[in-house]
Amino acid sequence: MKLIALRCPTCNNALAPNDDDLVIACESCGAAIAITDEGLHPIELRFSAGTAAHYQPWWVFEGR
């Protein structure tokens, strides 16, 4: 098992993901972060327009 520091790579804010989270958004700077076996990696975050004034998040990252 590998232990990693759960801090945002963009702003160094502490992160608190749930046990099954693969991607999390930093509460401080809003950066999207992928949680992998190799550590934390910033990824692109986009929003899709839903109903009026309501947006759905879409995580964009490369898979293997």
Jmol script that loads the backbone (N, CA, C; Angstrom):
load data "model"
ATOM      1  N   MET A   1       0.851  -1.166   0.000  1.00  0.00           N
ATOM      2  CA  MET A   1       0.000   0.000   0.000  1.00  0.00           C
ATOM      3  C   MET A   1       0.900   1.233   0.000  1.00  0.00           C
ATOM      4  N   LYS A   2       0.526   2.186  -0.815  1.00  0.00           N
ATOM      5  CA  LYS A   2       1.280   3.431  -0.899  1.00  0.00           C
ATOM      6  C   LYS A   2       0.467   4.555  -0.263  1.00  0.00           C
ATOM      7  N   LEU A   3       1.068   5.305   0.627  1.00  0.00           N
ATOM      8  CA  LEU A   3       0.409   6.452   1.249  1.00  0.00           C
ATOM      9  C   LEU A   3       0.840   7.713   0.521  1.00  0.00           C
ATOM     10  N   ILE A   4      -0.136   8.575   0.211  1.00  0.00           N
ATOM     11  CA  ILE A   4       0.169   9.840  -0.460  1.00  0.00           C
ATOM     12  C   ILE A   4      -0.443  10.989   0.327  1.00  0.00           C
ATOM     13  N   ALA A   5       0.207  12.143   0.261  1.00  0.00           N
ATOM     14  CA  ALA A   5      -0.333  13.337   0.910  1.00  0.00           C
ATOM     15  C   ALA A   5      -1.529  13.821   0.105  1.00  0.00           C
ATOM     16  N   LEU A   6      -2.622  14.064   0.768  1.00  0.00           N
ATOM     17  CA  LEU A   6      -3.822  14.517   0.076  1.00  0.00           C
ATOM     18  C   LEU A   6      -3.921  16.027   0.154  1.00  0.00           C
ATOM     19  N   ARG A   7      -3.081  16.683  -0.649  1.00  0.00           N
ATOM     20  CA  ARG A   7      -3.067  18.140  -0.758  1.00  0.00           C
ATOM     21  C   ARG A   7      -3.181  18.503  -2.223  1.00  0.00           C
ATOM     22  N   CYS A   8      -3.922  19.556  -2.502  1.00  0.00           N
ATOM     23  CA  CYS A   8      -4.110  20.020  -3.870  1.00  0.00           C
ATOM     24  C   CYS A   8      -2.749  20.370  -4.483  1.00  0.00           C
ATOM     25  N   PRO A   9      -2.427  19.811  -5.656  1.00  0.00           N
ATOM     26  CA  PRO A   9      -1.157  20.146  -6.295  1.00  0.00           C
ATOM     27  C   PRO A   9      -1.109  21.587  -6.808  1.00  0.00           C
ATOM     28  N   THR A  10      -2.257  22.254  -6.885  1.00  0.00           N
ATOM     29  CA  THR A  10      -2.310  23.627  -7.378  1.00  0.00           C
ATOM     30  C   THR A  10      -2.134  24.647  -6.251  1.00  0.00           C
ATOM     31  N   CYS A  11      -2.878  24.475  -5.133  1.00  0.00           N
ATOM     32  CA  CYS A  11      -2.845  25.489  -4.066  1.00  0.00           C
ATOM     33  C   CYS A  11      -2.380  24.939  -2.716  1.00  0.00           C
ATOM     34  N   ASN A  12      -2.111  23.654  -2.625  1.00  0.00           N
ATOM     35  CA  ASN A  12      -1.634  22.989  -1.409  1.00  0.00           C
ATOM     36  C   ASN A  12      -2.700  22.885  -0.312  1.00  0.00           C
ATOM     37  N   ASN A  13      -3.961  23.086  -0.652  1.00  0.00           N
ATOM     38  CA  ASN A  13      -5.060  22.945   0.303  1.00  0.00           C
ATOM     39  C   ASN A  13      -5.271  21.463   0.616  1.00  0.00           C
ATOM     40  N   ALA A  14      -5.618  21.124   1.851  1.00  0.00           N
ATOM     41  CA  ALA A  14      -5.899  19.736   2.235  1.00  0.00           C
ATOM     42  C   ALA A  14      -7.153  19.246   1.513  1.00  0.00           C
ATOM     43  N   LEU A  15      -7.124  17.997   1.046  1.00  0.00           N
ATOM     44  CA  LEU A  15      -8.251  17.389   0.349  1.00  0.00           C
ATOM     45  C   LEU A  15      -8.841  16.288   1.214  1.00  0.00           C
ATOM     46  N   ALA A  16     -10.145  16.066   1.099  1.00  0.00           N
ATOM     47  CA  ALA A  16     -10.818  15.033   1.880  1.00  0.00           C
ATOM     48  C   ALA A  16     -11.743  14.212   0.979  1.00  0.00           C
ATOM     49  N   PRO A  17     -11.170  13.345   0.125  1.00  0.00           N
ATOM     50  CA  PRO A  17     -12.023  12.541  -0.751  1.00  0.00           C
ATOM     51  C   PRO A  17     -12.709  11.411   0.012  1.00  0.00           C
ATOM     52  N   ASN A  18     -13.788  10.918  -0.547  1.00  0.00           N
ATOM     53  CA  ASN A  18     -14.449   9.733  -0.002  1.00  0.00           C
ATOM     54  C   ASN A  18     -13.649   8.507  -0.425  1.00  0.00           C
ATOM     55  N   ASP A  19     -13.921   7.363   0.184  1.00  0.00           N
ATOM     56  CA  ASP A  19     -13.168   6.144  -0.096  1.00  0.00           C
ATOM     57  C   ASP A  19     -13.201   5.715  -1.560  1.00  0.00           C
ATOM     58  N   ASP A  20     -14.314   5.958  -2.259  1.00  0.00           N
ATOM     59  CA  ASP A  20     -14.441   5.490  -3.640  1.00  0.00           C
ATOM     60  C   ASP A  20     -14.253   6.591  -4.688  1.00  0.00           C
ATOM     61  N   ASP A  21     -13.805   7.779  -4.299  1.00  0.00           N
ATOM     62  CA  ASP A  21     -13.587   8.872  -5.245  1.00  0.00           C
ATOM     63  C   ASP A  21     -12.365   8.620  -6.119  1.00  0.00           C
ATOM     64  N   LEU A  22     -12.511   8.835  -7.425  1.00  0.00           N
ATOM     65  CA  LEU A  22     -11.400   8.771  -8.371  1.00  0.00           C
ATOM     66  C   LEU A  22     -10.962  10.159  -8.786  1.00  0.00           C
ATOM     67  N   VAL A  23     -11.887  11.108  -8.668  1.00  0.00           N
ATOM     68  CA  VAL A  23     -11.641  12.505  -9.032  1.00  0.00           C
ATOM     69  C   VAL A  23     -12.295  13.371  -7.964  1.00  0.00           C
ATOM     70  N   ILE A  24     -11.638  14.472  -7.624  1.00  0.00           N
ATOM     71  CA  ILE A  24     -12.177  15.386  -6.612  1.00  0.00           C
ATOM     72  C   ILE A  24     -11.877  16.820  -7.041  1.00  0.00           C
ATOM     73  N   ALA A  25     -12.729  17.753  -6.655  1.00  0.00           N
ATOM     74  CA  ALA A  25     -12.485  19.170  -6.919  1.00  0.00           C
ATOM     75  C   ALA A  25     -12.013  19.819  -5.618  1.00  0.00           C
ATOM     76  N   CYS A  26     -10.954  20.602  -5.703  1.00  0.00           N
ATOM     77  CA  CYS A  26     -10.431  21.313  -4.536  1.00  0.00           C
ATOM     78  C   CYS A  26     -11.442  22.368  -4.095  1.00  0.00           C
ATOM     79  N   GLU A  27     -11.773  22.372  -2.808  1.00  0.00           N
ATOM     80  CA  GLU A  27     -12.730  23.353  -2.289  1.00  0.00           C
ATOM     81  C   GLU A  27     -12.153  24.759  -2.270  1.00  0.00           C
ATOM     82  N   SER A  28     -10.844  24.876  -2.247  1.00  0.00           N
ATOM     83  CA  SER A  28     -10.202  26.188  -2.167  1.00  0.00           C
ATOM     84  C   SER A  28     -10.066  26.855  -3.537  1.00  0.00           C
ATOM     85  N   CYS A  29      -9.431  26.157  -4.491  1.00  0.00           N
ATOM     86  CA  CYS A  29      -9.160  26.782  -5.794  1.00  0.00           C
ATOM     87  C   CYS A  29     -10.031  26.245  -6.922  1.00  0.00           C
ATOM     88  N   GLY A  30     -10.780  25.159  -6.683  1.00  0.00           N
ATOM     89  CA  GLY A  30     -11.659  24.599  -7.700  1.00  0.00           C
ATOM     90  C   GLY A  30     -10.971  23.693  -8.708  1.00  0.00           C
ATOM     91  N   ALA A  31      -9.692  23.397  -8.523  1.00  0.00           N
ATOM     92  CA  ALA A  31      -8.965  22.534  -9.448  1.00  0.00           C
ATOM     93  C   ALA A  31      -9.529  21.115  -9.393  1.00  0.00           C
ATOM     94  N   ALA A  32      -9.609  20.457 -10.547  1.00  0.00           N
ATOM     95  CA  ALA A  32     -10.020  19.063 -10.622  1.00  0.00           C
ATOM     96  C   ALA A  32      -8.776  18.194 -10.493  1.00  0.00           C
ATOM     97  N   ILE A  33      -8.848  17.168  -9.658  1.00  0.00           N
ATOM     98  CA  ILE A  33      -7.680  16.354  -9.356  1.00  0.00           C
ATOM     99  C   ILE A  33      -8.046  14.880  -9.456  1.00  0.00           C
ATOM    100  N   ALA A  34      -7.283  14.134 -10.256  1.00  0.00           N
ATOM    101  CA  ALA A  34      -7.454  12.689 -10.356  1.00  0.00           C
ATOM    102  C   ALA A  34      -6.626  12.030  -9.259  1.00  0.00           C
ATOM    103  N   ILE A  35      -7.209  11.036  -8.602  1.00  0.00           N
ATOM    104  CA  ILE A  35      -6.520  10.285  -7.562  1.00  0.00           C
ATOM    105  C   ILE A  35      -6.131   8.944  -8.160  1.00  0.00           C
ATOM    106  N   THR A  36      -4.821   8.710  -8.340  1.00  0.00           N
ATOM    107  CA  THR A  36      -4.340   7.477  -8.960  1.00  0.00           C
ATOM    108  C   THR A  36      -3.354   6.777  -8.029  1.00  0.00           C
ATOM    109  N   ASP A  37      -2.933   5.596  -8.421  1.00  0.00           N
ATOM    110  CA  ASP A  37      -1.923   4.865  -7.640  1.00  0.00           C
ATOM    111  C   ASP A  37      -0.597   5.605  -7.613  1.00  0.00           C
ATOM    112  N   GLU A  38      -0.346   6.425  -8.619  1.00  0.00           N
ATOM    113  CA  GLU A  38       0.896   7.195  -8.694  1.00  0.00           C
ATOM    114  C   GLU A  38       0.832   8.507  -7.924  1.00  0.00           C
ATOM    115  N   GLY A  39      -0.339   8.908  -7.463  1.00  0.00           N
ATOM    116  CA  GLY A  39      -0.485  10.145  -6.712  1.00  0.00           C
ATOM    117  C   GLY A  39      -1.637  10.995  -7.217  1.00  0.00           C
ATOM    118  N   LEU A  40      -1.569  12.279  -6.951  1.00  0.00           N
ATOM    119  CA  LEU A  40      -2.604  13.232  -7.360  1.00  0.00           C
ATOM    120  C   LEU A  40      -2.157  13.971  -8.609  1.00  0.00           C
ATOM    121  N   HIS A  41      -3.086  14.111  -9.584  1.00  0.00           N
ATOM    122  CA  HIS A  41      -2.750  14.757 -10.849  1.00  0.00           C
ATOM    123  C   HIS A  41      -3.854  15.719 -11.251  1.00  0.00           C
ATOM    124  N   PRO A  42      -3.522  16.994 -11.521  1.00  0.00           N
ATOM    125  CA  PRO A  42      -4.533  17.936 -12.003  1.00  0.00           C
ATOM    126  C   PRO A  42      -5.072  17.479 -13.359  1.00  0.00           C
ATOM    127  N   ILE A  43      -6.373  17.621 -13.553  1.00  0.00           N
ATOM    128  CA  ILE A  43      -6.992  17.304 -14.833  1.00  0.00           C
ATOM    129  C   ILE A  43      -7.909  18.456 -15.228  1.00  0.00           C
ATOM    130  N   GLU A  44      -8.362  18.433 -16.463  1.00  0.00           N
ATOM    131  CA  GLU A  44      -9.252  19.478 -16.971  1.00  0.00           C
ATOM    132  C   GLU A  44     -10.673  19.232 -16.463  1.00  0.00           C
ATOM    133  N   LEU A  45     -11.356  20.297 -16.098  1.00  0.00           N
ATOM    134  CA  LEU A  45     -12.750  20.228 -15.634  1.00  0.00           C
ATOM    135  C   LEU A  45     -13.591  21.108 -16.530  1.00  0.00           C
ATOM    136  N   ARG A  46     -14.666  20.558 -17.053  1.00  0.00           N
ATOM    137  CA  ARG A  46     -15.602  21.319 -17.893  1.00  0.00           C
ATOM    138  C   ARG A  46     -17.004  21.177 -17.311  1.00  0.00           C
ATOM    139  N   PHE A  47     -17.860  22.112 -17.637  1.00  0.00           N
ATOM    140  CA  PHE A  47     -19.244  22.062 -17.195  1.00  0.00           C
ATOM    141  C   PHE A  47     -20.156  22.045 -18.409  1.00  0.00           C
ATOM    142  N   SER A  48     -21.204  21.270 -18.324  1.00  0.00           N
ATOM    143  CA  SER A  48     -22.194  21.177 -19.384  1.00  0.00           C
ATOM    144  C   SER A  48     -23.457  21.888 -18.918  1.00  0.00           C
ATOM    145  N   ALA A  49     -24.004  22.721 -19.788  1.00  0.00           N
ATOM    146  CA  ALA A  49     -25.222  23.441 -19.434  1.00  0.00           C
ATOM    147  C   ALA A  49     -26.378  22.459 -19.303  1.00  0.00           C
ATOM    148  N   GLY A  50     -27.056  22.492 -18.192  1.00  0.00           N
ATOM    149  CA  GLY A  50     -28.232  21.664 -17.964  1.00  0.00           C
ATOM    150  C   GLY A  50     -29.453  22.558 -18.071  1.00  0.00           C
ATOM    151  N   THR A  51     -30.277  22.562 -17.054  1.00  0.00           N
ATOM    152  CA  THR A  51     -31.412  23.476 -17.028  1.00  0.00           C
ATOM    153  C   THR A  51     -30.903  24.886 -16.728  1.00  0.00           C
ATOM    154  N   ALA A  52     -31.742  25.861 -16.784  1.00  0.00           N
ATOM    155  CA  ALA A  52     -31.341  27.256 -16.564  1.00  0.00           C
ATOM    156  C   ALA A  52     -30.599  27.408 -15.238  1.00  0.00           C
ATOM    157  N   ALA A  53     -29.412  27.977 -15.274  1.00  0.00           N
ATOM    158  CA  ALA A  53     -28.576  28.275 -14.104  1.00  0.00           C
ATOM    159  C   ALA A  53     -28.162  27.031 -13.327  1.00  0.00           C
ATOM    160  N   HIS A  54     -28.182  25.883 -13.980  1.00  0.00           N
ATOM    161  CA  HIS A  54     -27.741  24.640 -13.335  1.00  0.00           C
ATOM    162  C   HIS A  54     -26.751  23.946 -14.271  1.00  0.00           C
ATOM    163  N   TYR A  55     -25.575  23.635 -13.772  1.00  0.00           N
ATOM    164  CA  TYR A  55     -24.534  23.031 -14.592  1.00  0.00           C
ATOM    165  C   TYR A  55     -24.114  21.688 -14.015  1.00  0.00           C
ATOM    166  N   GLN A  56     -23.820  20.757 -14.894  1.00  0.00           N
ATOM    167  CA  GLN A  56     -23.359  19.435 -14.497  1.00  0.00           C
ATOM    168  C   GLN A  56     -21.858  19.336 -14.737  1.00  0.00           C
ATOM    169  N   PRO A  57     -21.069  18.841 -13.772  1.00  0.00           N
ATOM    170  CA  PRO A  57     -19.624  18.707 -13.984  1.00  0.00           C
ATOM    171  C   PRO A  57     -19.302  17.504 -14.866  1.00  0.00           C
ATOM    172  N   TRP A  58     -18.291  17.667 -15.709  1.00  0.00           N
ATOM    173  CA  TRP A  58     -17.768  16.581 -16.546  1.00  0.00           C
ATOM    174  C   TRP A  58     -16.274  16.547 -16.354  1.00  0.00           C
ATOM    175  N   TRP A  59     -15.755  15.428 -15.878  1.00  0.00           N
ATOM    176  CA  TRP A  59     -14.324  15.269 -15.671  1.00  0.00           C
ATOM    177  C   TRP A  59     -13.711  14.798 -16.989  1.00  0.00           C
ATOM    178  N   VAL A  60     -12.614  15.401 -17.389  1.00  0.00           N
ATOM    179  CA  VAL A  60     -11.938  15.043 -18.629  1.00  0.00           C
ATOM    180  C   VAL A  60     -10.533  14.563 -18.271  1.00  0.00           C
ATOM    181  N   PHE A  61     -10.261  13.288 -18.544  1.00  0.00           N
ATOM    182  CA  PHE A  61      -8.937  12.758 -18.277  1.00  0.00           C
ATOM    183  C   PHE A  61      -8.652  11.590 -19.195  1.00  0.00           C
ATOM    184  N   GLU A  62      -7.382  11.247 -19.358  1.00  0.00           N
ATOM    185  CA  GLU A  62      -6.984  10.144 -20.212  1.00  0.00           C
ATOM    186  C   GLU A  62      -7.049   8.839 -19.448  1.00  0.00           C
ATOM    187  N   GLY A  63      -7.564   7.806 -20.080  1.00  0.00           N
ATOM    188  CA  GLY A  63      -7.646   6.495 -19.446  1.00  0.00           C
ATOM    189  C   GLY A  63      -6.624   5.542 -20.076  1.00  0.00           C
ATOM    190  N   ARG A  64      -6.361   4.480 -19.364  1.00  0.00           N
ATOM    191  CA  ARG A  64      -5.453   3.450 -19.870  1.00  0.00           C
ATOM    192  C   ARG A  64      -6.174   2.139 -19.935  1.00  0.00           C
TER     193      ARG A  64
END
end "model"
wireframe off; spacefill off
backbone 0.3
color backbone group
